[in-house]
Amino acid sequence: TGNVTVERFIPSRRAFRFLASPVSGVSLADAWQEQIHITGAGGEANGFDETATNNPSMFTYDAASQSWTEVTNTTTTTLAAGNAYRALVRGSRETVDLTSNDSPSSEVTLSATGELTTGNFPVPDVATNPEEFTFVGNPYQAMVDINAINFGDDVNDGFAYYWDAALADRGAFVTITLPGGANEVSDETIDNPGTSNANQFLRPGQAFFVRNNDSGSDFSIEFTEASKAVTADQTQVFSSPSNALAFINLRLYTQEAFTANEREQDALGLRFSANGNNAVDHRDAIKMGNLDENLASLNNEQLLSIENRSFPQNEEEVQLFTQGYTTDNYMLWLDVQNLPEGTTAFLKDAYNESTTELEAGVNEIAFEVDSSNEESSSFTRFSIVFEVETFANEEFDANVFSFYPNPVSSTLNINLGSTQAVNTQISVFDVSGRKVMEKSFTHGNSLIEVDASQLSSGLYFIEVKEGDQKQTHKLIKQ
């Protein structure tokens, strides 16, 4: 109880940060401006630090207009718990020279004093229309599990959007998939496409974006004491992928950053599954634009940072979007994992008229950008195209075998018709294309039995192969 001084450490880097305060009632001038420069229109007359341009360095986000709103005065603007702020942190005001943009940054600890916020906390300024964003600040001096926040039924709680100040030259947006977060990988989740370690845990003094679904009206957001996750690791915002799910993770680097083993400029994730679809819906994360380089997929005029799709079809093409080039030489890093058997992905470069096959695992493809050439710097220069080798063989008699029961719980009976199992191979694949069972038969019978009791419930594909001929059908395990 009573006044408490809270602190938020900021590493040395001149970049914007998404910030929040767990205390209320103290002016910016008596709080964060004691440690960092805050600039804005009117300069000293409005409490700001003077610069040659007096460009604003601190903003709030107006949910009604869906736009940044600059802070207009530091002496009359007070911190409010749970409000979210976007602030340019150049470094400590003791070391940063405002007369030079080349002045080196330094680490700094932001400080504010007031009464801590506790108890239930409804977010005050939420977006009230479909497909709009809400900028959410952590109202507590505690870690919060985003999955434990009370979101209205029509808020998309499948994604959270952070600003990672350590990416690119001035920071970049990262999208995390919930509930797992960046560092949680299981048979049903995939790690996020970039290197940011932002995850499902919101740090004290941190803010993030969340987006409404494309319909509905229940867009409320409320923190509760149960939202706190006080035992979670204090990793910086600022494992190996699962073998079960099919995906392509992409990262865009400047060649200089890649050679120096530095972080990427931006990242994109493509996810593939049998029950996925190629329409833009709540399972896709909208792309939030960076100040510099942007990498996204382009689907039906929507830019996406994480896109969930159905398994690729032959000659299918996923259009990539690249924009905001700041130099000439770049590297595309692509991690291709678990595509269905017979599916090959290629990176298509429309400018160079080249197509590069992507191997399973990590692929590194360098390219140059000529900013004076529209085709070279085109937003739609790159795409990913697929070749899919069908399981079926047109010469194979469609009636050569049948199987029952389907769905199956234990024993699957396969009737080869007039063909006898002299050299028959039975393979079962899960929806990701991973082979989960293989049996060979040479006993010469036309009716064979396969024990399916060890399969988990779900959809599979069963392939029967005789020599060079094979046929595949769907199989459901109860």
C-alpha positions as CSV (number, residue, x, y, z in Angstrom):
1,T,0.0,0.0,0.0
2,G,1.0,3.6,-0.4
3,N,3.4,5.0,-3.0
4,V,5.8,2.6,-4.7
5,T,8.6,3.4,-7.1
6,V,8.6,1.1,-10.1
7,E,11.5,0.7,-12.6
8,R,11.8,-0.6,-16.2
9,F,15.3,-1.3,-17.5
10,I,15.8,-0.4,-21.2
11,P,19.0,-1.8,-23.0
12,S,21.2,0.5,-25.0
13,R,19.6,1.1,-28.4
14,R,18.0,4.1,-30.0
15,A,14.6,2.7,-30.9
16,F,10.9,3.0,-30.2
17,R,9.5,0.9,-27.3
18,F,6.0,-0.1,-26.4
19,L,5.6,0.9,-22.7
20,A,3.1,0.8,-19.9
21,S,3.0,2.0,-16.3
22,P,1.6,0.1,-13.3
23,V,1.1,3.4,-11.4
24,S,-1.1,6.4,-12.1
25,G,-1.2,10.1,-11.4
26,V,2.4,11.2,-11.9
27,S,3.2,13.5,-14.8
28,L,5.5,12.5,-17.6
29,A,7.8,15.4,-16.6
30,D,8.1,14.0,-13.1
31,A,8.5,10.4,-14.2
32,W,10.1,9.1,-17.4
33,Q,11.3,12.5,-18.6
34,E,13.6,12.5,-15.6
35,Q,15.5,9.8,-17.3
36,I,15.0,10.2,-21.1
37,H,14.4,13.0,-23.5
38,I,10.8,13.5,-24.6
39,T,10.3,15.8,-27.6
40,G,7.3,17.3,-29.3
41,A,5.6,20.3,-30.9
42,G,6.1,23.6,-29.0
43,G,9.3,22.5,-27.3
44,E,9.9,23.9,-23.9
45,A,6.6,25.7,-23.9
46,N,4.8,22.4,-23.7
47,G,7.3,20.8,-21.3
48,F,9.3,19.0,-24.0
49,D,13.0,18.8,-24.6
50,E,14.1,21.1,-27.4
51,T,15.4,19.9,-30.8
52,A,15.9,21.5,-34.1
53,T,12.6,20.0,-35.5
54,N,10.7,19.4,-32.2
55,N,9.4,16.2,-33.8
56,P,7.2,14.1,-31.4
57,S,8.9,11.1,-29.7
58,M,6.0,9.8,-27.6
59,F,2.5,8.7,-28.7
60,T,-0.6,7.0,-27.5
61,Y,-2.9,5.0,-29.8
62,D,-6.5,6.1,-30.4
63,A,-8.7,3.1,-30.8
64,A,-11.5,5.1,-32.4
65,S,-9.5,6.5,-35.2
66,Q,-7.0,3.6,-35.3
67,S,-4.1,6.0,-35.4
68,W,-1.1,7.2,-33.3
69,T,-1.8,10.4,-31.3
70,E,1.2,12.4,-30.2
71,V,1.6,13.5,-26.6
72,T,1.0,17.2,-26.5
73,N,2.5,18.3,-23.1
74,T,4.6,16.4,-20.6
75,T,3.7,18.6,-17.6
76,T,-0.1,18.1,-18.0
77,T,0.0,14.5,-19.3
78,T,-0.1,12.0,-16.5
79,L,0.8,8.4,-16.6
80,A,-2.3,6.1,-16.3
81,A,-2.0,2.5,-15.3
82,G,-2.8,0.2,-18.1
83,N,-2.4,2.9,-20.8
84,A,-0.1,1.9,-23.6
85,Y,2.6,4.3,-24.9
86,R,4.9,4.3,-27.9
87,A,8.1,6.2,-27.0
88,L,11.4,6.8,-28.7
89,V,14.1,5.9,-26.2
90,R,17.4,7.4,-27.3
91,G,19.1,6.5,-24.1
92,S,19.8,8.3,-20.8
93,R,19.4,12.0,-20.9
94,E,22.7,12.3,-19.1
95,T,24.7,10.9,-22.0
96,V,22.6,11.5,-25.2
97,D,23.2,14.6,-27.2
98,L,19.9,15.9,-28.7
99,T,21.8,18.1,-31.2
100,S,23.1,15.0,-33.0
101,N,21.3,11.9,-34.4
102,D,24.6,10.2,-34.3
103,S,24.9,10.6,-30.6
104,P,25.5,7.1,-29.1
105,S,22.7,5.5,-27.1
106,S,23.0,4.2,-23.6
107,E,21.1,2.0,-21.2
108,V,18.5,3.7,-19.0
109,T,16.1,2.8,-16.3
110,L,12.7,4.4,-16.4
111,S,11.2,5.3,-13.1
112,A,7.7,6.4,-11.8
113,T,6.2,6.6,-8.4
114,G,2.6,6.1,-7.3
115,E,0.1,3.6,-6.0
116,L,0.3,0.1,-7.7
117,T,-2.7,-1.1,-9.6
118,T,-4.3,-4.3,-8.3
119,G,-7.5,-6.1,-8.7
120,N,-9.6,-6.4,-11.9
121,F,-8.7,-3.9,-14.6
122,P,-10.9,-3.4,-17.7
123,V,-8.8,-1.9,-20.6
124,P,-10.4,1.5,-21.0
125,D,-9.7,2.3,-24.7
126,V,-10.7,-0.8,-26.8
127,A,-11.5,-0.9,-30.5
128,T,-15.2,-1.2,-31.0
129,N,-15.4,-2.4,-34.6
130,P,-14.5,-5.6,-36.4
131,E,-10.9,-6.0,-37.7
132,E,-9.6,-3.1,-35.6
133,F,-6.6,-3.1,-33.2
134,T,-6.4,-2.3,-29.5
135,F,-3.1,-1.2,-27.9
136,V,-3.0,-2.9,-24.5
137,G,-0.6,-1.9,-21.7
138,N,0.2,-4.2,-18.7
139,P,-1.5,-2.5,-15.7
140,Y,0.4,-4.6,-13.1
141,Q,3.9,-4.6,-11.8
142,A,3.9,-8.4,-12.5
143,M,4.3,-10.7,-15.4
144,V,1.0,-11.5,-17.1
145,D,0.0,-14.6,-19.1
146,I,-1.8,-13.2,-22.2
147,N,-3.8,-16.4,-22.4
148,A,-5.2,-15.7,-18.9
149,I,-6.6,-12.2,-19.9
150,N,-10.3,-12.1,-20.2
151,F,-10.9,-11.3,-23.9
152,G,-14.4,-10.8,-25.3
153,D,-15.7,-13.5,-27.5
154,D,-15.0,-11.5,-30.7
155,V,-11.4,-10.5,-29.9
156,N,-8.9,-12.7,-31.8
157,D,-6.9,-14.3,-28.9
158,G,-4.9,-16.4,-31.3
159,F,-2.2,-13.8,-31.9
160,A,-0.4,-11.0,-30.1
161,Y,1.7,-8.3,-31.8
162,Y,4.8,-7.0,-30.1
163,W,7.4,-4.4,-31.1
164,D,10.9,-5.8,-30.7
165,A,13.4,-3.0,-30.5
166,A,16.3,-5.3,-31.2
167,L,15.2,-6.1,-34.8
168,A,16.2,-4.2,-38.0
169,D,17.6,-0.7,-37.6
170,R,14.8,0.8,-35.6
171,G,12.8,-2.2,-34.3
172,A,10.1,-4.2,-36.0
173,F,6.8,-5.9,-35.3
174,V,6.7,-9.5,-34.4
175,T,3.6,-11.7,-34.3
176,I,3.4,-14.6,-31.8
177,T,0.9,-17.4,-32.0
178,L,-1.1,-18.1,-28.9
179,P,-1.6,-20.0,-26.6
180,G,1.9,-21.4,-26.9
181,G,4.0,-18.3,-27.5
182,A,7.4,-18.3,-29.1
183,N,9.2,-20.9,-27.0
184,E,6.4,-23.5,-26.6
185,V,6.6,-26.2,-29.2
186,S,4.5,-29.4,-29.3
187,D,2.8,-31.7,-31.8
188,E,0.2,-29.0,-32.4
189,T,2.2,-25.8,-32.3
190,I,5.1,-24.4,-34.3
191,D,7.7,-21.9,-33.1
192,N,7.3,-18.4,-34.5
193,P,9.1,-17.5,-37.7
194,G,11.6,-15.0,-36.4
195,T,14.3,-15.0,-33.7
196,S,12.5,-12.7,-31.3
197,N,11.9,-14.4,-27.9
198,A,8.7,-12.5,-27.3
199,N,6.1,-15.0,-26.0
200,Q,2.8,-15.3,-24.3
201,F,4.1,-13.6,-21.1
202,L,3.7,-9.8,-21.0
203,R,6.4,-8.1,-19.0
204,P,5.9,-5.4,-16.4
205,G,6.0,-2.0,-18.2
206,Q,5.2,-3.6,-21.6
207,A,2.4,-3.1,-24.1
208,F,1.2,-5.1,-27.2
209,F,-1.5,-5.1,-29.8
210,V,-4.4,-7.4,-30.3
211,R,-7.0,-7.4,-33.1
212,N,-10.7,-7.9,-33.3
213,N,-12.3,-10.6,-35.4
214,D,-14.0,-9.8,-38.7
215,S,-17.5,-9.8,-37.1
216,G,-19.2,-9.5,-33.7
217,S,-19.4,-6.8,-31.0
218,D,-17.9,-8.3,-27.8
219,F,-14.5,-6.7,-27.9
220,S,-13.9,-6.2,-24.2
221,I,-10.5,-6.9,-22.6
222,E,-10.0,-7.3,-18.8
223,F,-7.0,-8.1,-16.7
224,T,-7.6,-9.9,-13.4
225,E,-5.4,-11.1,-10.6
226,A,-5.6,-14.6,-12.1
227,S,-3.9,-13.1,-15.2
228,K,-0.6,-12.7,-13.3
229,A,2.2,-15.2,-14.0
230,V,4.7,-14.4,-11.3
231,T,6.8,-17.6,-11.7
232,A,7.4,-17.1,-15.5
233,D,11.0,-16.4,-16.7
234,Q,12.0,-12.8,-17.2
235,T,13.3,-13.3,-20.7
236,Q,14.0,-10.2,-22.9
237,V,11.3,-9.2,-25.3
238,F,13.6,-6.9,-26.8
239,S,14.0,-25.7,-29.6
240,S,13.7,-27.2,-32.4
241,P,10.5,-27.1,-34.4
242,S,8.0,-29.9,-34.2
243,N,8.3,-32.7,-36.7
244,A,4.5,-33.0,-36.8
245,L,3.3,-29.9,-38.5
246,A,4.2,-28.6,-42.0
247,F,5.5,-25.0,-42.2
248,I,7.9,-22.6,-43.9
249,N,9.5,-19.9,-41.8
250,L,11.0,-17.0,-43.7
251,R,13.3,-14.2,-42.5
252,L,14.6,-11.2,-44.4
253,Y,18.2,-10.0,-43.5
254,T,20.4,-7.3,-44.9
255,Q,23.5,-9.1,-46.2
256,E,25.6,-7.1,-43.7
257,A,23.4,-8.2,-40.7
258,F,23.4,-11.8,-41.9
259,T,27.2,-11.9,-42.3
260,A,27.6,-10.4,-38.8
261,N,25.2,-12.9,-37.3
262,E,22.8,-10.2,-36.3
263,R,19.0,-10.3,-36.1
264,E,16.7,-10.2,-39.1
265,Q,14.8,-7.2,-40.4
266,D,11.5,-9.0,-40.5
267,A,9.9,-12.5,-40.5
268,L,7.0,-14.4,-41.9
269,G,5.4,-17.8,-41.1
270,L,3.4,-20.1,-43.5
271,R,1.6,-23.0,-41.8
272,F,0.0,-25.9,-43.7
273,S,-2.5,-28.5,-42.5
274,A,-5.2,-30.8,-43.9
275,N,-8.0,-28.9,-42.2
276,G,-6.5,-25.5,-43.2
277,N,-7.9,-23.2,-45.8
278,N,-6.5,-20.5,-48.1
279,A,-9.1,-17.8,-47.1
280,V,-8.1,-15.0,-44.8
281,D,-9.8,-15.6,-41.5
282,H,-9.2,-15.5,-37.7
283,R,-6.5,-18.1,-37.9
284,D,-4.3,-15.7,-39.9
285,A,-2.3,-12.9,-38.3
286,I,-2.5,-9.5,-40.1
287,K,0.8,-7.9,-40.9
288,M,1.6,-4.7,-38.9
289,G,3.9,-2.4,-40.9
290,N,7.5,-1.7,-39.9
291,L,9.4,1.6,-40.3
292,D,11.9,0.0,-42.6
293,E,11.9,-3.5,-44.2
294,N,8.7,-5.5,-44.3
295,L,8.2,-9.2,-45.2
296,A,4.7,-10.7,-45.5
297,S,2.4,-12.9,-47.6
298,L,-0.2,-11.3,-49.8
299,N,-3.6,-13.0,-49.9
300,N,-6.7,-11.4,-51.3
301,E,-5.2,-7.9,-50.9
302,Q,-4.4,-8.6,-47.2
303,L,-0.9,-8.6,-45.8
304,L,-0.3,-11.4,-43.3
305,S,2.6,-12.1,-40.9
306,I,1.5,-15.7,-40.0
307,E,-0.7,-17.4,-42.6
308,N,-2.5,-20.8,-42.1
309,R,-3.2,-22.6,-45.3
310,S,-4.3,-26.0,-46.6
311,F,-1.8,-28.4,-47.9
312,P,-0.3,-27.1,-51.2
313,Q,-1.8,-28.2,-54.5
314,N,0.3,-28.7,-57.7
315,E,1.3,-25.3,-59.2
316,E,-0.1,-23.4,-56.3
317,E,1.6,-20.0,-55.7
318,V,1.9,-18.0,-52.4
319,Q,2.6,-14.4,-53.2
320,L,5.2,-12.8,-50.9
321,F,5.4,-9.1,-50.1
322,T,8.7,-7.2,-49.6
323,Q,8.9,-3.5,-49.1
324,G,11.0,-0.7,-47.4
325,Y,14.4,-1.7,-48.6
326,T,17.2,0.4,-47.0
327,T,20.2,-1.1,-48.8
328,D,21.1,-3.1,-51.9
329,N,22.1,-6.6,-50.7
330,Y,19.8,-8.9,-48.8
331,M,19.5,-12.5,-47.7
332,L,16.2,-14.6,-47.6
333,W,16.4,-17.3,-45.0
334,L,13.8,-20.0,-45.4
335,D,13.2,-23.0,-43.1
336,V,11.1,-25.7,-44.8
337,Q,9.8,-28.4,-42.6
338,N,7.5,-31.4,-42.9
339,L,5.8,-30.7,-46.2
340,P,3.7,-33.7,-47.3
341,E,5.4,-36.4,-49.2
342,G,5.8,-35.6,-52.9
343,T,5.5,-31.8,-52.3
344,T,8.4,-29.5,-53.3
345,A,8.6,-25.8,-52.7
346,F,10.4,-23.3,-55.0
347,L,11.3,-19.6,-54.5
348,K,10.4,-17.7,-57.6
349,D,12.1,-14.4,-58.4
350,A,10.1,-12.6,-61.0
351,Y,12.8,-10.0,-61.6
352,N,15.6,-12.5,-62.3
353,E,13.2,-14.9,-63.9
354,S,14.6,-17.7,-61.7
355,T,13.2,-20.5,-59.7
356,T,15.2,-22.0,-56.8
357,E,14.2,-25.4,-55.3
358,L,13.9,-25.2,-51.5
359,E,15.4,-28.2,-49.7
360,A,14.0,-29.5,-46.5
361,G,15.6,-27.5,-43.7
362,V,17.3,-24.1,-43.9
363,N,17.8,-22.4,-47.3
364,E,19.8,-19.2,-47.7
365,I,19.2,-17.2,-50.9
366,A,21.1,-13.9,-51.5
367,F,19.6,-11.2,-53.8
368,E,20.3,-7.6,-54.8
369,V,17.9,-4.7,-55.0
370,D,18.3,-1.9,-57.5
371,S,16.1,0.9,-56.1
372,S,16.1,2.7,-59.5
373,N,14.5,-0.3,-61.1
374,E,10.8,-0.8,-60.4
375,E,10.9,-4.6,-61.1
376,S,13.9,-5.1,-58.9
377,S,12.3,-3.3,-55.9
378,S,8.8,-4.5,-56.7
379,F,6.6,-5.4,-53.7
380,T,5.6,-8.7,-55.5
381,R,9.0,-9.7,-56.8
382,F,9.1,-13.0,-54.8
383,S,6.6,-15.9,-54.4
384,I,6.7,-19.5,-53.4
385,V,5.4,-22.1,-55.8
386,F,4.7,-25.8,-55.3
387,E,5.0,-28.9,-57.3
388,V,3.0,-31.8,-55.9
389,E,3.6,-35.4,-57.1
390,T,0.2,-37.2,-56.8
391,F,0.1,-40.5,-55.0
392,A,-2.2,-42.0,-57.5
393,N,-1.1,-43.8,-60.6
394,E,-3.5,-43.4,-63.6
395,E,-2.6,-46.9,-64.8
396,F,-3.5,-48.4,-61.5
397,D,-7.0,-50.1,-61.5
398,A,-9.1,-47.9,-59.2
399,N,-10.9,-51.1,-58.1
400,V,-7.9,-53.1,-57.4
401,F,-8.3,-52.9,-53.7
402,S,-10.9,-51.9,-51.0
403,F,-10.7,-51.7,-47.3
404,Y,-13.1,-51.8,-44.3
405,P,-14.2,-50.7,-41.8
406,N,-13.7,-47.0,-42.3
407,P,-13.7,-45.4,-39.7
408,V,-11.6,-48.2,-38.1
409,S,-10.9,-48.8,-34.4
410,S,-8.6,-51.8,-34.4
411,T,-8.2,-54.2,-37.4
412,L,-8.3,-52.9,-41.0
413,N,-9.2,-55.4,-43.7
414,I,-7.7,-54.8,-47.1
415,N,-9.1,-56.7,-50.1
416,L,-6.7,-56.7,-53.1
417,G,-9.3,-58.1,-55.4
418,S,-7.7,-60.3,-58.1
419,T,-4.2,-59.3,-57.0
420,Q,-2.4,-61.4,-54.4
421,A,0.0,-59.9,-51.9
422,V,3.2,-61.2,-53.3
423,N,5.0,-57.9,-53.0
424,T,2.6,-55.5,-51.3
425,Q,3.6,-52.6,-49.2
426,I,1.1,-50.8,-46.9
427,S,2.0,-47.3,-45.7
428,V,-0.1,-44.9,-43.5
429,F,0.6,-41.2,-43.4
430,D,-0.7,-38.6,-41.0
431,V,-2.1,-35.3,-42.3
432,S,1.3,-33.6,-42.3
433,G,2.6,-36.3,-44.7
434,R,4.7,-38.1,-42.0
435,K,4.8,-41.9,-42.4
436,V,3.4,-43.4,-39.2
437,M,3.1,-47.0,-40.2
438,E,4.6,-49.4,-42.8
439,K,3.9,-53.0,-43.5
440,S,5.1,-55.4,-46.2
441,F,3.2,-58.6,-47.2
442,T,4.6,-61.5,-49.4
443,H,2.3,-64.4,-48.4
444,G,0.2,-64.5,-51.6
445,N,-3.2,-63.8,-50.1
446,S,-5.7,-61.3,-51.6
447,L,-7.1,-60.4,-48.2
448,I,-4.7,-58.9,-45.7
449,E,-5.2,-57.5,-42.2
450,V,-3.5,-54.4,-40.7
451,D,-3.5,-53.6,-36.9
452,A,-4.5,-50.0,-36.7
453,S,-5.1,-50.0,-32.9
454,Q,-1.9,-48.0,-32.2
455,L,-2.9,-45.1,-34.3
456,S,-4.3,-42.0,-32.6
457,S,-7.8,-40.8,-33.5
458,G,-7.9,-38.6,-36.6
459,L,-7.5,-38.5,-40.4
460,Y,-4.8,-40.5,-42.2
461,F,-3.9,-41.5,-45.8
462,I,-3.4,-45.2,-46.5
463,E,-1.2,-46.1,-49.5
464,V,-1.1,-49.6,-51.1
465,K,1.8,-50.1,-53.4
466,E,2.4,-53.0,-55.8
467,G,5.7,-52.6,-57.6
468,D,5.7,-49.2,-59.3
469,Q,2.0,-48.8,-58.9
470,K,0.3,-47.3,-55.9
471,Q,-3.0,-46.0,-54.8
472,T,-4.0,-43.8,-51.8
473,H,-7.2,-43.2,-50.0
474,K,-8.4,-41.4,-46.8
475,L,-8.7,-43.4,-43.6
476,I,-10.3,-42.3,-40.4
477,K,-9.2,-43.8,-37.1
478,Q,-11.8,-43.7,-34.4
